[in-house]
Amino acid sequence: MLEPLAKPSAVASKFSVIDIADLSLRFETRDGPVQALSGVNLEIARGEFVSFIGPSGCGKTTLLRAIADLESPTNGVIRVNGMTPHEARLSRAYGYVFQAPALYPWRSVARNIALPLEIMGFGKAERDARVAKGLELVNLAGFGNKFPWQLSGGMQQRASIARALSFDPDLLLMDEPFGALDEIVRDMLNQQLLGLWEKTGKTVLFVTHSIPEAVFLSTRIVVMSPRPGRIHDIIESNFPRDRALEIRETREFIEIANRVRHGLREGHSYDE
Amino acid sequence: MKSALPVAIVVIALLAFWYVAAALMNAPLQRDAFANAGRDDYSTTDLVGASLNMERPKLPAPHQIVAELDRLILQTAPTSKRGLVYHAWITLQETLIGFFFGASLGIGLAVLVLSVRSLERSMMPWIVASQTVPIIALAPMIVVILNQFDITGIAPKAVIAAYLSFFPVTVGMVKGLRSPDPLQLDLMRTYSATPAQTFVKLRAPASAPFFFASMKIGAAAALVGAVVAEVTKSEDGGLGARLLAGSYYGQTVQIWAALFTAAALSAALVGLIGLASRLVLRRMAFTS
């Protein structure tokens, strides 16, 4: 393993939001058992932006889903805010953003953002206030009355982020949220997400396929490898918080990106 | 308006085909009638003209059916038992009542099948089997049994209408309530929504297109059930009773008039549901 190039990041707080110890997850499929995750150990502190990068089948989505209590581990322990994932889900500790916006077509954008608020029992006045704030946050003010089909893919995904943040969770889990969008929109959304993170101080777990995206956004990059899914390398990254897209050309950025690529290659991500 | 021309062409072609078929089918009968009357000096035009205006034809010509409809609907009092309006109203009542209960049962069953996983495997075969028994055999039995309990008149026919209409609604709604994709269901899990909340906020709205489609089929099936039930017990009137009366007395034109009225009724019901469907689905932004 290479020596860390960047200085160790000064984390906002020592409180560990997510604690994963020796996590294993095996799926029983028709073609036999698949070891999706094996021996994963990870600690994530409050306010961090952690990216998970790896090829398809390396378990990064499965890991995120296990943290969200959408999958059950076969071995090992996960603690979210000190609770089990199940308790964390019931206490509505996180917002989840999927690869597809998954907006309900029969609801306007505003009512889509209000969906979790309705389920969690917020009153009408509170819901309206939070929806307005959410729309502002993702630069969709004025689009509240439109329907999803009237929005572009990028705008729909922004609405889905606003929805995930509407009930103010401290933890945001994002599974390749910008994967289906073109590069120009992606760049813009990366900047907006960064601004949002800087402004709200939330802890973000971000699964991605894109090396530049992972290096640009994160305080730490977790490189995973497949068969069985496990963590290959964890790389710290310490760019200034108000970074612009131009840092992607700096030497430090390229070195970290190379280190990520090296890790992926070592983990047989580029093999057949 | 662009679609009016193709439709008009098809209708005209259909009418032309009908006239030819009527002339061909009725000609032998008409020839016998001429022979019986001792006439042998008729031309082909006379033959064709006569076959298209017979009193008891094999296949009535369109203008004969229109004339009969005019006579029985426009020129008879609505309350008269000789007119079609009176009987159409009876059939309509049976259809609407039966369809209301059938659709309610269908939706209720769909919700049940959704909530209790074992019910689908254990109940669906029975439900499917119930629909495969020929209704023309089942209807008299049901009517007789209900008559034993002093349930007469419109009610037994409504029961049969309900019987035929609940199945399409059940099948359609089960599919509709299961239509949300896994991502949307996962989303509900991340909010730890209760099954009831998931039902009201996700499954029910998502099933709207399936709801209207299955209602259209159910409405048509309910009408068929009502008419078939009336054919088997015709004392209480209705369009099926007029069909039966026409066939007893060989009044083929009367049969066709009753048939057209039933078809028009069915088309009107399905059309109304279609209109409601377009209005609601557009408001719900279902683009399909």
Chai-1 contact restraints between the chains, C-beta under 6 A:
chainA,res_idxA,chainB,res_idxB,connection_type,confidence,min_distance_angstrom,max_distance_angstrom,comment,restraint_id
A,A68,B,T190,contact,1.0,0.0,6.0,A-B,restraint_1
A,L70,B,D186,contact,1.0,0.0,6.0,A-B,restraint_2
A,R89,B,S192,contact,1.0,0.0,6.0,A-B,restraint_3
A,L90,B,S192,contact,1.0,0.0,6.0,A-B,restraint_4
A,Y96,B,T190,contact,1.0,0.0,6.0,A-B,restraint_5
A,F98,B,L183,contact,1.0,0.0,6.0,A-B,restraint_6
A,A100,B,L183,contact,1.0,0.0,6.0,A-B,restraint_7
A,A102,B,L183,contact,1.0,0.0,6.0,A-B,restraint_8
A,A102,B,Q184,contact,1.0,0.0,6.0,A-B,restraint_9
A,A102,B,L187,contact,1.0,0.0,6.0,A-B,restraint_10
A,P105,B,A285,contact,1.0,0.0,6.0,A-B,restraint_11
A,W106,B,P205,contact,1.0,0.0,6.0,A-B,restraint_12
A,W106,B,M284,contact,1.0,0.0,6.0,A-B,restraint_13
A,W106,B,A285,contact,1.0,0.0,6.0,A-B,restraint_14
A,P116,B,Y191,contact,1.0,0.0,6.0,A-B,restraint_15
A,I119,B,Y191,contact,1.0,0.0,6.0,A-B,restraint_16
A,I119,B,A193,contact,1.0,0.0,6.0,A-B,restraint_17
A,I119,B,Q197,contact,1.0,0.0,6.0,A-B,restraint_18
A,F147,B,A285,contact,1.0,0.0,6.0,A-B,restraint_19
A,W149,B,T287,contact,1.0,0.0,6.0,A-B,restraint_20
